[in-house]
């Protein structure tokens, strides 16, 4: 039960506070880009009110919340990352919109909210004032507490991004349709297919920080052997928090047979000499762009003959996949190229009966390759997920697109169709590839990939 607040204490807490308003702020680095993105959105939906919320805090347990991460559509269009925010584009006629960002203002000293509320500034930290936010984000800012009534009184066509703010959705319940809202979601997803220079710089930084995180892990493998995969997870997480916002997704720190589980995120297994570590992890920058990189490393620093044989096949497949990434190529070309190489090796090893074309036509290689060879990358690790098939999976690569190339081979411990020495080996190699005007650039090339290079790199890091 909260203690009683005396009139004297309440009066005392209302006075004696300095003016901390910041008037020297400059726009965020991406302000020009967010303005252009909003203009593109405005042009696509003339005459319609568009509502894009940041989202609200989510309860983890009882009175503790998960760390907040703004909805990608909101962050992409504003650069803001605070909970409860709402971006509204009001139509100015048959064309054009007035964009307004609605945020929670500074805590009220008069009513005691700043120290009595669990979300008051003395509990969770200072908020930006509305004036400060205007300077930073380059658009008008108003009090978000006015939004419910504003939306309830809205007339004319309205679209919203769903799934982030129940209050916004309740205010618009009789004004929107699922079909129209889905069109907005799809457009905003496809808008992110081609990255601008700010986004590309963010992805470069994410990859560079991720490379340093992998180096950190190699240096502490002896400590991981004395504990578990969680030491690896914690080591990489430290780098992500020091150089970025967080990890971009749950790190996969899969040692030994765990590497054959595609999304092994329990990370509670043993780390043993003679086995492999499949580390799939990415640093998310402070502006929420994530890397997505995988390396498969010999825990003792040296591949044995069977491990190297399988590793070399995956490396060869990745080389073929990366070579297929270029402007004008079909999106699926890199997947097809990588799958062909893996299938050729599976036939060569006698694991599946050829010819190769037959195996590919029937998809028989998928018993051991399992997943697609890549995906778009950006504010989400699997970015642009709502894009139409004709724009994404069946589309054409353009300069500025960023995608992963990540073939793998996975031989389950209980797979009696493969030689015993293959069982329990899982290998994936993944890099983040930027499509350029004349080909591609590997943003994560700072980490070695070829088997000999991996061994030499590990030896150097471990002294």
Secondary structure, 3 states (H helix, E strand, C coil): CCCCCCHHHHHHHHCCCCCCCCCCCCCCCCHHHHHHHHHHHHHHCCCCEEEEECCCCCEEECCEECCCCCCHHHHHHHCCCCCCCEEEEEECCCCCEEEEEEECCCCCCCCCHHHHCCCCHHHHCCCCCHHHHHHHHCCEEEEHHHHHHHHHCCCCCEEECCCCCHHHHHHCCCCCCHHHHHHHHHHHHHHCCCCCHHHHHHHHHHHHHHHHHHHHHHHCHHHHHHCCHHHHHHHHHHHHHHHCCEECCCCEEEEHHHHHCCCCCCCCCCCCCCCEEEEEECEECCCCCECCEEEEEECCCCCCHHHHHHHHHHHHHHHHHHHCCCCCCECCHHHHHHHHHHHHHHHHCCCCCCCHHHHHHHCCCHHHHCCCCCCECCCCCCCCCCCCCCCCCCCECCCCCEEEECCEEEECCCCCCCCHHHCCEEEECEEEEEEECCEEEECCCCCCCCHHHHHHHHHHHCC
